[in-house]
Amino acid sequence: MSEINTAEDAVRKADSFLTKYYIFRRLEGVKKTDDNWVVQYDVSVIGPKKIVIIKFDAKTGSLIEYNTDN
């Protein structure tokens, strides 16, 4: 895997990952914390928000964490 240097790179990688699981994705936020990128999406079509959080290692580009809030 390759290093993630920018927020755009992190979003592109997260979006590529989520395409396998969700048709609808709306970006809610992206931030760098320490050596990780955290990308947050709303994947709900209708009804209450369903938030997905994806965390990547900035140096390796490896997926560290994938969580949904419900």
Buried (B, 14 or more C-beta within 10 A) or exposed (E): EEEBEEBEBBBEBBBEBBEEEBEEBEEBEBEBEEEBBBBBBBBBEEEEEBBBBBBBBBEEBEBBEBEEEE
